[in-house]
Amino acid sequence: MERREGCGQIWPFAQASLPGKDFRSLPSLVECKIPMKPAVLTGEHFITGDEACAEGALAAGCLFFAGYPITPATEIAEHMANRLPDVGGTLIQMEDEIAAMAAVLGASCAGAKSMTATSGPGFSLMMENLGLGVCTETPCVVVNVQRAGPSTGLPTLGAQGDMMQARWGSHGHYEIIALAPASPQEIFHQTILAFNLSETYRTPVLIMADEVVGHLSERVIIPEEGDIRTVSRPKAKGRKDRFKPFQAGPNGVAPMANAGDGYAVHITGLTHDERGYPNMSAEAHAEMVDRLTGKIRRNLHDIIRTESYRLDDADIAIVSYGVSSRSSLAAVDEAREMGIRAGLLRLITVWPFPEEQVRTLAERVRGLVTVEINLGQIHLEVERCAGGKAPCTLVGHAGGTVISPDEIIETLKRMA
């Protein structure tokens, strides 16, 4: 549905409310002096994870959303459709997820903080343009509220089966940042974090939620606007006729000139040099890919986030993320009551993978247990990093329901 610039009403609504009037001649909300509503709804709310995600995006400064309806992520778009017009933002429903991802990149190139939200089948369609966003270093946020697959699968039931697709779904070699929220409160904060990381490193950032967290209703506390830290992309400076749009700065990230700033910027998915112009040589490609991967690899200390629970004296360490980490947390406490010294490493950042932390754990525990709603995608990473120093066991299934603490405890008993 089309919305008049600066107006909080949608065309059909405006037309229906004034019969016989040409809605194209109606004044905008700005012209009517109707005040905008606050982007940050400070206070205590009882909302779903999807709604909290939308509120986090608005708190981060998101002013553009493009998407296509898909269960179980549609509620993010619906909430943004209700809220964006009130804060001067724009939402557009595209014809499919391919177009949605393209629109998000275009809006970002124009200077807007932009995002989209989808689930499995739509995430697959976004992969080519996700790679374009990586190659052109275009900041944006992509939310995947995962459901059980493959194909249409179980649209209304959760899973965590897209984790490897998040890492390798687009073609070529690149690095990606992917976060995994475990609650509505966390998805609010992680959405802000995702925008901050995206703007800092000029790259698409993924939020790998799951249907359970997306549809779960819990208390979410939104802080005062002044207490929320937001980041904006490094801006282009200096002479416009000498600007090189892909010349890396001190942290490996190039300043960004937005469309309309007056800088001549050539944007292409082809291998390009610092000026943005195509260079079809192996040397130029190696240099470009090194820059794209290096800005992530050389800043792992800033990007990777994990949470440790009762790991100091643990004999067995659980590695988990998302809704599965909630079951794992309960299993750790129950196991401790049984005399089993278990602990939890919760992955907040799944990609880049916290390799050093897992290696360190493997050197001092008797075993590692990966808990996830798939058949072992992150478990393979745990095994790789453990390097045979500790036995690794998976507690997982293909999707459709959460993993119970009892299932985890049975595995802990066997290992103990």
N, C-alpha and C positions, 0 to 999 in steps of 0.2 A: 504494500500500500504506500502511496506517495504522500509525503508530508511537506507542506509549504515551509520554506526556509525560515527558521526562527519561530515557528508556530508549533504549539503543543497539540493542536488538533489534527486529525487525519482528514483528508479531503472528503470522503463520503460522509463523515460525521458533520463536517461544516455545512455540506450541501443539504443534508437531511434536516439540519436544525433551522435552516432558513429557506423554506420552500419558495421557489420562483426566483431565487437569487443566483447570480453567477458566482460560484464559489471561488473562481480564480481572481475575483475582484475584492474578496474579503480581506480585511486588515489582519496582519499577523499579531501574535501575542505581544511582540515587542512594541508594535505600533499602538496596541491597546494598553500598553503599560502594565500588563499583567506580570507580576514578579515571578522569576524562576524559583523553583524549589531547591533546597540544598542537595548537593551531590552526596554528602556524608550524613546519613541518618543516625546520628549519635544516640546511643541508648541501648536498652535491652530488648531483644526481639526473639520470638519463637518462630523460626522459619526453617525451610528446607535447605539442604546443601546447595541445590541449584540456585535458589534465591540468594543465599549468602554469597555465592560466586558472583552473581550479577552485582550485588551491593559492593563487593570487593573491587570489581572492575570500575565502578563509578567512583569509589573512594580513591582509586589510583589515577583517575583523570581520564578514563576511557570515554570518548565521545563518538565512537563509530562502531557499530556492530552489523555484520552481514552474516546471514546464515540461511539454513533450510531446515524445516521442522523434522526432527527425528527423536524417537523415544530412546533413552530417557533423558535427553538434553534439552528438549523443547521448552521446558519451564525457564531455562536461562534466557532464551530469546523472548519468551512472553514477558518476563519480568523486565528485561531491558526495553521492550516495546512500551511498557507502561511508564518507565522511569526516564528514559533518554530524552524524550521531548521536553520534559520538565526541567532539564538542566542544559538545554541548548544542543543536545546531541542528535545523532541520526541513526536510525535502524532501517535496514533494507532487507527484505526477503528476496533472495536470488532464486534463479530457476533450478539450481542444484548446488552441491557442495563445491564443485570445481569452480564455479563462478563466485561463490561466497568467499573462497580463499583468495581468489584474484582481486575481489573488491577490497578485502581487508588489506592486502599489500598496497593497492592503489591509494587507499585512504591514508595509510602510514607514510607513503612517499609524499603526500600532501601535507604531512605534519601532524596528523591526528593519531592519538593512541587508539589502536583498533584491536578488535578481537572477534572470534567466532567460536561457536560451540557445536559439537556434533557427537555421534557415537560410531560404532564400528564400521558399517558400510560407508557412511559419509567420510569418516577418517581416511578410509582407503582412497576415496576419490580426491581427497585433498593432498595426497602425497606428492604429486608432481609439482604443484604450486608451492608446497612447503619447501621443496628443494630449491625452487626459484627464490623464495624468501631468504633461504640460507645463502645462496650464491650472490644475491644482490644486497645482502646484509640489511634487510628490511625488518625492523622491530615490529612484533605483533604477538598476540597470545592466542593459542588454540587450546580449547578445552575438549577433552574426550571423556564423556561419561560412559564408561565401558559397559557393554552388555555381552551376554554369551554368544559366541559365534562358533564356526564361520558362517558366512552369508547372513541371511536374515536371523537365523539362530533363535534366541529367546529375547525378544525385544524388551520385555518388561522385567527381566531378571538379570542379576549382576554377574560380573566376571572380571578378571584381570588379565585377559588373554591378548591384549594389544601392546604389551610392554616391549616386546622385541620389535614390533612394527614401529613403535615410537622411536626406537634407536636406528633402525635400518630400513624404514619403510620407503624412503625416497632413494633414488639411484645415486651411485657415486659414493665417494668417501667424504664424510663430514662429521661434525660434532653437533650434538643437540642437548638442550637443557630440558629436563622433564621432572616435574614435581608430582608427589602422590599424597593428597590430603586424606586424613583419617576421620574427619568430622566436619560438620557445617561451620563451626568456629574456625577450624584450621583452613578450610577452603576459602573463607573470607580473607584471611591473612595471606594465604599462599597466592591468591589472585593478585594482590598488591605486590607481593614479592616477584611474581612472574613478570608483571609489567616493569618493575624496577630492573630485573635482570635483563629483560629484553631491550630496554632502552640503554642500559649500561654497555651491553655487548653487541648491540645492533644485530639481533638475531631473533627468529621466532622461538618462543618458549612454550612448552606443552604443559598442561595440567592434566595428569592421568588420574582422573577420579574414577569412581565406579558407581553403578546404579544404586547401591545401598547408601553410600554417602550422599549421592545426589538427591535421593528421595527421602532421606532421613530428616525428621524435624527435631531440632534441639534448640536450646538457648544459644543465641549468638549475641555477644556484646560488641557493639561498634563504638570505638573510642572517639574522642573529640578529634575534629579535623586537624588541629594543631599537633596532635600526638601521632599522626600518620605520616611516615616518611615516604615521599614519592621522589622519583628520579626521572629526569628527562634526558633524551639523547644528546650526545656532544654536538654542539652546533658549529657550522662552518664559519670561519672567520678569515679576514685578510682580503687580498685582492681577488676579485671574482674572475679575472682573466687568467689567473695562475692557480686556481683551485684544482686539486686532484682529489676527486671524491672517494677514492679507495686507498689513500695513503695513510697507513696505520699511524696512530698516535702512540704515546708512551706505554699504554696498556694493551696495545695491539689492535685498538679499535679506531677506525677512521671517523673524523667529524662528519656530520650528515647535513647536507643542504636540502631543504624541503622545496618541493615544487612551488614556484612563485617567489622564492627568495632572491632571484636574479642571477643565480649561478647556472652555468651551462653544465648539465650533468647528463651523461649517457648511461642508461641503465640497460643491462642485457644479461640474459642467462648464459650467454657464451663465455668461455674463458676470456678474461679481460685483464688489462693492466691497471696501474694506479689511476689513470685518467678515465677508466671505464670503457675504453675502446677494445674491441675484440683483438686477441692475439693468439693465433692458432699454432702454438708451439708447445712442445713438452715442457720446456723451461718455464714458460709463462704459466702453464697449468700447475706445475709444481709449486711455483711461488704463490699463486692464488690460493691453492688448497692449503698450503702451509699457513697462510695468513688466516684463513677461515677456521682451521682447526686449532691453530696456535693461540688465538685469543681466548679460547675456552680452556685448553690444556694448561696454559701458563697462569691461569687464574682459578685453579681448582680450590684453593684455600678460601676464596671468596664465594664460590658457587655452591660447593657441596655442603649439605646440611643433613645431619643425622641426630637421632636421640637415643641415648643409652639408658637402660633401666635394669638395675640390679646386676650389672655386668662385672663389677669389681672383683667378686669372688666366685663368679659363675664357672661351673664345670661344663655346662652345655649352653650354647648361645643360639637363640632364635634370631633369624633375620627375616623381617617382614615389612609390609608397607600397606597403606590404605586401610580398608575396612578389616583386612586380615590381621593387621597389627593390633586391633582392639581385642580380637579373640586371643592373640598371642600374649597380650598383657595380662589378661585374666588367667591364662594357662600358667604363666610364670608365677603368679601369686599362689595359685593352687599347688603347683609343684613344690614351691618352697615349704608349704605347710606339710607336705609329704616327706620332706627331707631331701628333695632333689634341688641342687643349687643351679637353677636355671636363670638366664638373663635374656634381655631383648635388645637387639640393635634395630631400631626403626629407621627405615629409609625415608627421609623427607625428600631428598633429591635422589631419584633413582638413576638418572643420567645427568651428568657423568657419574659412573658407578664409583662408590667409595672403596676403591680397591685396597688402599693401604690399611684402612680400618679392618676390613675382612681378613687380610693377611695377618695383621697383628693378633686378631682374635684366634685365628686358626693355630697360631703358635702356642697359645696358652690354655685352650679349652680342650676337652675330650671329644667334643663333637659339635657340629653345626646343623641346625634344622632350618630349612627355608619353608615358610608358610605363605602360600599364595593361591589364588583361585585360577589356576591354569595347570598345565601338566609339566611345569618346571622351567619356565623361561628365565626368571631371575635366579633360580636354583643353579642353572648352568654357569652363571657368572660367579656365584658363591663357590661352586666347585673349582672353577678356573683359578680364582684368587686364593683359595685354600691350598692349592698345589699339592694335595696329598698329605699335608701336615695334620689334618684332622678329618675323620670321616664325615661325610655330608649326607643328610637325609631330607627328602621332600615330603611335606604334608600338603597335598593339593588335589584338586579335581577340576573337571572341565568347565564348571560354572553352573549357575542356576540357584545356588544357595550359598550362605556363608559357611566358613569352616568353624566348627564348634571348638571351644576350649578342650572338651573331652577328647576329640580326635588328636589334638596336639599332645595332651598329657599321656595318652597311650604310647605315642612315639617317644616321649621323654622317659617314660618308665623303661622301655626296652633299651634305650641308650644308656640309662643309668645302671 
